[in-house]
Structure formats: structure tokens, C-alpha cells
Amino acid sequence: MAAASETERLLSRGPGYGAAEAAPAPVPGREDEEEDEEEDEEEELRRRLKYFFMSPCDKYRARGRRPVKLGLQLAKIVLVTVQLILFGLSNQLVVAFKEDNTVAFKHLFLKGYEDGADDTAAIYTRGDLLEHLAFVLQQYLAVPNETLGRYAYGDTGGGPGGGPGLRLCQRFFRRGDIDPENDTFDIDPSVVTECLGVHPGDPQPPVLDGPGSNFTLQFHRLINVTVEFQLKAINIQTLLNHEIPDCYTFSVTVTFDNSAHSGRVRIRLDTHAAIRECHHPAMPGGGATWRRLAFDVLVVAVCSLSLVLCARSIARGLLLQREFSRFLRCHRGVTVSLSDRLEFLNGWYLLLVTSDVLTVLGTVLKIGIEAKNFSGYDVCSILLGTSTLLVWVGVIRYLTFFQKYNILIVTLRVALPNVMRFCCCVAVIYLGYCFCGWIVLGPHHVKFRSLSMVSECLFSLVNGDDMFATFAALRPSGALVWLFSQVYLYSFSALFIYMVLSLFIALITGSYDTIKNQSEAAAPLSELEAFIAQCQDSPGSGKFRRGGSGSAPCPAPCPALCCCCPRAPVQDNALLVN
């Protein structure tokens, strides 16, 4: 029977092997159920999108969740600012100690030094050079008995007992014969370095350039003479801040520069300070160090938590953007525009993530500095200063939740592309003036000696700063240069002050007027905004709660969260997009 029925089925005209199956008969009400499911899915997506773009207080009213990130950011602002102030006060003591010691070294080791004479300190005769070198050596040997500060000799030989305390070196050409009378010269450009060591225990400084001297200056071939030594000191003024004093090693270099061979030998003194932990410090009240360390650890913990929460919000936004794009592509055959996709990438969260990373790195360096394992005050200052700047700029995000404050951010965002394009065009003209002024006026004006100085001078002129002094300081050697300088300065001032600045202000003013007119009239909605606007559920309706419905009453501690209390119904449907 089974074989017969199989044979009949194969020989029949109905669908069999290799033929398509007949479509099942439509089930009554099945299409209506699918449409209802699709509508429910679309409505649920609208609610999720609207909840995603709500302010923290609206999210609190919608689902009853505390604005954790808002409170965390406010706490982070306080912690980061306090940390920056404490580090700034400590760094101020370090900078003051370095600068005071540098000034003291200049008065001790530079003969006839006067404050403010760094650019003009120079000598012009052989006798002056020998006299200044002898003065440096003599003052170095007399440091323990002459100085008011408590200094100790360091070692330039690389370790204890590894070399002399002071090194006197001269660099000169290997061979040099200059005869200005016959306009001839014969110079071997190879450079030779010759050094002489001086120990702190020597009773008298060595004799230079005389009978019995083993160090003779090669005046005609001389490039420069350097005196290098180290002095140790302890910064005890940190005791005022209940901090352990730092031990400093100052590397001092006195340079007599004759590289120009112009008859003028410039003199300068440079210092470099190395900071390390003092051995066996005995100071009562060491608990302040642990309190600072605990505070730094708290800052790192808060910033790490903020980093995780902001990164999670960014990831959720990207996932929601993919879901929204897939929904429109599958159900409506529409591709989401780039501007709508970028709305899901919250730039404020990226700003906060950047500030958190910089704060964590800066705090780690600060801990290393306080433990005397690291002395990069500049790097730590840049990290902490930039992170604090970004944290305070991030406060603007919460001001954008209010319509009257949001117009500033919207104006900047609308005006930024036009301003950037305008600046690119202006930069071409500005660079042209910089190169022209440098090559023409550089030999005749002190403010045009280098490209960086030219740019600084022209930027000051744009702002109307130091204008008369720029004109008056010009000392041309002829009428042609003077005439060119007048045309150059007047044309630059007229072009940039009367035209460029006016157009720059007009761009921002035009953007502000555009935003103001759009706020007064019905602004066109993007596809994302139109999609979310169809959801008329207010945050307090209770429909945003997962698995719940009905109204969501305002919690008891409403006076503490005044922004989260019930508002006028007209504000419930406000759409807050980035």
C-alpha cells in the first residue's frame, strides 16, 4: 500500500520531486499580528532613541535612575581642581627655588653681573677672558666659605670619586691661520676639545695661559670655553607645606661663546636641576604624605570610573545607531545620513574620556614626582593642566540642556566650518607677509629677526598691540627699505584690522542670527529628529520603564534635585540631540 501511494504521488500532476511546494493558505489575522509586532518594535525603538537623547534629569524622571554620571562629573571637577591647586603650589616652590639659585649662581660666578644683563654680558679682550675664567675658578673653590646658601660640591666625573669636581674645556679648530691683511685663511674645520680638571680640595686655582701652565687658550682658533661643575642643595622651604624636603643637584655650565669670531665673546650661565629623594629624611608629621597619596589614589579611582561609564555610553550609542540604521534599511529601504549617524557619537563623552586619560596619566606622574622617582614637572603640568581645562569645558554639556544657554554651543558648531575655511584662506596671506617681512625687514628690525618673532609681531599688530613701537623701532639703511617698510606695515594693518577681523566677526554674527531665526521659526527636522518626534510619551508617563507602565511620581528627595521635578508639559517633548 505504501509503495502504491508513492507511485500515485509521483505520477500525479500535483507538486512532487523537483517541483515547488504550493504556498500555504493565508491564515486569517496573521498579517495583522505581524503589522502589530512591527509597530510595537518601531514604537519601542522610538522610546529607546528618545530616552538616549534625554537629559540626565529627564532620564531620572523616566526610569527613576539616579544621574550617576552627572554627580560623578561634578565630584571629578572638585577633585581635579583641588589636585591641580595643590600641585601648582608645590610646583611653585620648586620653580622659585630653581630660579633663585640660578640668579645666585650668576652673581657668584659671573664677574660684574647685573640683573637683566643676560643678553648683553660679553667681553672683548684676551685679558678679560682670562680674568673671567680665573674668577669662576676662584669662586668655585671658595663656595663653602663665601656663599650664604648651604651648598656642597658635586662630581662631574659620573660618580663619587670618579672625576674632578670642575671641568674647564675649550673647543677650537685643529688648524687655523687667518690673515685679514692679505685676505687669506687656512683652517682645518675639525674641532678639538681640550679639558682641564679642578678638584675642590685644590688650594689654589690653576694658572691659565702663562709660564708653567698646562692649559693654553687658542685665541685665534677658539670656538668656545666652557666651565662645568655641580653643586648640591636642599630645598627646605617645602617644610612650610608639610612636605619632605627635596635634594637638588645643580649642573652649572658657564659658556664663553666665540663661535661668531666677531671680537665679541658672549657670556651665559645655564643650570639644570636634578631632583631626588634625600637619604634618611627625619621630619615629624609624615602623615601628610600618605594623605596626599590617598587623595591621588581617590582621583585616579574617580577618573577611572568616569572613563568606564563614558566609554560604556559611547558603546551603547554606537550599538543603538546600528540598530536604527538596520531598522530603516529593512523596513523603509532608507539609508541613514552621515549627520544623523554622528548624532549618536557624543562628542562630550569623547572629551570626558580624553580628560580622564590625561588626569590618570598626570596623577601617576605626580605620585612619581612626590616619591622622588620622577622629576618631569613640565610633562606632569601639561597633562594635569590640559585635563582640568577639558573637565571645565565639559561643564558646558550640562548647560546645553537649557535652551537659553544652548544657543552659544549651537552657534559655535554652526560657525566653526565657515570659520575654519576662512582661517585657511587668511593663513595664506598671513604666511606671505611673514616670509616677506622676515627676509626684507629682518636685518633692520629686531622684531623681524626670525620667523617666529615675525609671526608674534604681526599677530600683535592685528590686535592693535605695540603698534607705534613697531614703527619707531625700524632703522633702515636706505630710503628704499624705509619706503618698503611703510607700505608693508600700513597695508598689513589695513588689510587685517579693517577687513579680516570684520569678516571674521561677521561670520560668527551671521551664524548667531541664523540660529536665532531658526529658534523663532519652525526649524526643519532631520530624519532622526522626525522619527523620534512621533513618540509623544513624556518622561514622566512611566512608559520608559522596562516592564512597567503608568505614571512615575517624583521621588521624595525632590528639593535636592530641583531640575528633576515635574515641569510644564510643553517641556516634556523637547528633543535634545547633540
Disulfide bonds with the S-S distance in Angstrom:
Cys57-Cys563 2.28
Cys169-Cys195 2.06
Cys247-Cys278 1.85
Cys558-Cys565 1.74
